[in-house]
Amino acid sequence: MTENTSGAARPFARARAVPPWSLLAAGVAAGALLGGAYGVLTPPSYTATSYVIAVPADRSDTATAQGFAQAYGRVATQLAVLGDAQVWAGVPVNTLRESVQAETSPDAPMVAVSATSPHALQAADMANAVARSLTQHANDTKGDTHVELLQFSRALKPTAPTSASSRVTGLVGACAGGLLAGLVLLVRPRRHEENALQASVPGPAVAADVHGQL
């Protein structure tokens, strides 16, 4: 029984005897490999941005235009705007809803409409289509709002992807792997603690000793 127990414990002892640096190196290498593979297998994505600006008309001022610009930024991704934009963009409404974002500036009456797509030209088309639709919807009510929405800058076809490259994802994976390996080292029992625990547990009494005591 004693031989079986000691034999089963040998693999765990060998695992605990692995040098800490080797575990860290293995974690970093595995993380870098997985991160790099993710960057290679994931298709690149492109982002294009179109800008529109709110201009005060008669009986209006800059503060009013700024307020309406904030409102237009919130409705830029609503169904009423995207429904018309899908015709010019050539993609379904759901694609526009998932790919288009609108941001406003606290300092200028401007709305930035950004679109992301695996295809560079499609990203520019979607951003321009939503900006065009937003401009038309806003100008339909400019007689009441006294604010006109104009296109400030059209989205151009992006020349480089905005997604992370395989080198960046590999670096992130290496950092994550090293961190996980470090956590494993922190929770792994220390060798001197195991030795102290083994020394504090008395061994089984030999039959001859017990017979002598009796």
C-alpha positions in Angstrom: 0.0 0.0 0.0 2.8 2.4 0.8 4.6 1.8 -2.5 1.4 2.5 -4.5 0.8 5.8 -2.6 4.3 7.0 -3.1 4.2 6.0 -6.8 1.0 7.9 -7.4 2.4 11.0 -5.7 5.5 11.1 -7.8 3.9 12.9 -10.8 2.5 15.6 -8.6 5.9 16.0 -7.0 7.6 16.3 -10.4 5.0 18.9 -11.4 5.7 20.9 -8.3 9.4 20.6 -8.9 9.1 22.4 -12.3 11.1 25.7 -12.1 8.9 28.8 -11.9 10.6 30.4 -15.0 9.7 27.5 -17.2 6.0 27.8 -16.2 6.1 31.5 -17.0 7.8 30.9 -20.3 5.2 28.2 -21.3 2.3 30.6 -20.4 3.8 33.4 -22.4 4.5 31.2 -25.4 1.0 29.6 -25.4 -0.6 33.0 -25.0 1.4 34.5 -27.9 0.6 31.5 -30.1 -3.2 31.7 -29.4 -3.2 35.5 -29.8 -1.3 35.5 -33.0 -3.6 32.8 -34.4 -6.6 34.9 -33.5 -5.2 37.9 -35.3 -4.4 35.9 -38.4 -7.8 34.1 -38.6 -9.9 37.1 -37.8 -10.7 39.2 -40.9 -9.6 42.8 -40.8 -12.2 45.6 -40.3 -12.2 49.1 -41.7 -13.8 52.2 -40.3 -14.8 55.4 -42.2 -16.3 58.6 -40.7 -18.5 61.2 -42.2 -19.1 64.6 -40.5 -22.2 66.8 -40.5 -22.5 70.2 -38.9 -25.5 72.1 -37.5 -25.8 75.7 -38.6 -28.1 78.2 -37.0 -30.5 79.9 -39.4 -32.7 83.0 -38.9 -34.0 83.5 -35.4 -31.5 81.0 -34.0 -28.0 81.1 -32.4 -25.0 78.8 -31.9 -26.2 77.5 -28.6 -29.4 76.3 -30.2 -27.5 74.6 -33.1 -25.3 72.9 -30.5 -28.3 71.5 -28.7 -29.9 70.2 -31.9 -26.5 68.7 -32.9 -26.7 66.6 -29.7 -30.2 65.5 -30.5 -29.3 64.6 -34.1 -26.4 62.5 -32.8 -28.9 60.5 -30.7 -31.3 59.8 -33.6 -28.7 59.1 -36.2 -28.8 55.3 -35.6 -32.6 55.2 -35.2 -34.8 53.2 -37.6 -36.2 56.2 -39.3 -32.8 57.4 -40.4 -31.4 53.9 -41.2 -34.4 52.9 -43.1 -33.7 55.5 -45.8 -29.9 55.0 -45.6 -30.1 51.3 -46.5 -31.1 52.2 -50.0 -28.0 54.3 -50.6 -25.7 52.0 -48.7 -26.9 48.8 -50.3 -27.0 46.9 -47.1 -29.9 45.8 -44.8 -31.0 47.9 -41.8 -29.7 45.3 -39.3 -26.2 45.7 -40.9 -26.3 49.4 -40.5 -27.6 49.1 -36.9 -24.7 46.9 -36.0 -22.0 48.8 -37.9 -22.8 52.5 -37.5 -22.1 54.7 -34.5 -22.7 58.4 -34.1 -20.8 60.7 -31.7 -21.2 64.4 -30.9 -18.8 67.0 -29.6 -19.4 69.1 -26.5 -17.5 72.0 -28.0 -18.9 72.1 -31.6 -22.3 71.5 -33.2 -21.0 68.6 -35.2 -22.0 64.9 -35.5 -19.5 62.2 -36.5 -21.1 59.2 -38.2 -18.7 56.2 -38.3 -19.2 52.8 -40.0 -17.2 49.7 -39.7 -17.1 46.9 -42.2 -14.7 44.1 -43.4 -14.7 46.0 -46.8 -13.1 49.4 -46.9 -15.4 50.8 -49.6 -18.5 49.5 -47.9 -17.5 51.3 -44.7 -17.3 54.6 -46.5 -20.6 54.0 -48.3 -22.5 53.2 -45.1 -21.1 56.3 -43.3 -22.0 58.6 -46.1 -25.5 57.0 -46.5 -26.4 57.5 -42.9 -25.0 61.1 -42.8 -27.1 61.9 -46.0 -30.2 60.4 -44.5 -29.7 62.3 -41.2 -29.2 65.5 -43.1 -32.4 65.1 -45.0 -34.5 64.3 -42.0 -33.1 67.2 -40.0 -33.6 69.7 -42.9 -37.3 68.6 -43.3 -38.0 70.3 -40.0 -35.6 73.3 -40.3 -38.5 75.6 -40.7 -39.5 74.8 -37.1 -36.1 74.2 -35.6 -34.3 77.1 -37.4 -31.3 74.9 -37.6 -29.9 73.5 -40.8 -27.7 70.4 -41.0 -25.0 70.4 -43.6 -22.4 67.9 -44.7 -19.1 69.0 -43.4 -16.8 66.1 -44.6 -17.6 63.0 -46.6 -16.2 59.6 -45.5 -13.4 58.4 -47.7 -12.3 54.9 -48.4 -9.9 53.9 -45.6 -6.5 52.8 -46.7 -5.6 50.7 -43.6 -7.6 48.4 -41.3 -8.5 49.7 -37.8 -8.6 46.2 -36.3 -5.6 44.9 -34.4 -2.9 43.1 -36.3 -1.7 39.6 -35.5 1.5 41.1 -33.9 -0.7 43.1 -31.5 -3.0 40.3 -30.7 0.0 38.0 -30.2 1.5 40.5 -27.7 -1.7 40.8 -25.8 -2.0 37.0 -25.7 1.6 36.7 -24.4 0.8 39.2 -21.6 -2.4 37.3 -20.7 -0.5 33.9 -20.7 2.2 35.3 -18.5 -0.3 36.7 -16.1 -2.2 33.4 -15.8 1.1 31.5 -15.3 2.0 34.0 -12.6 -1.3 33.4 -10.8 -0.7 29.7 -11.0 2.6 30.2 -9.3 1.0 32.2 -6.6 -1.5 29.6 -5.6 0.9 26.7 -6.0 2.0 25.2 -2.7 5.5 26.1 -1.6 8.0 23.2 -1.3 9.2 24.1 2.2 5.5 24.2 3.4 5.0 20.7 2.0 8.2 19.5 3.8 7.1 21.0 7.0 3.7 19.4 6.7 5.3 16.0 6.1 7.6 16.4 9.0 4.8 17.1 11.4 2.9 14.0 10.5 4.2 11.0 12.5 5.0 7.8 10.6 3.2 4.5 11.2 4.5 2.5 14.2 6.4 -0.6 13.5 4.8 -3.8 14.7 7.9 -4.7 16.7 7.8 -1.4 18.6 4.1 -1.9 19.4 4.7 -5.4 20.6 7.5 -4.2 22.8 5.3 -1.6 24.4 2.7 -4.2 25.2 
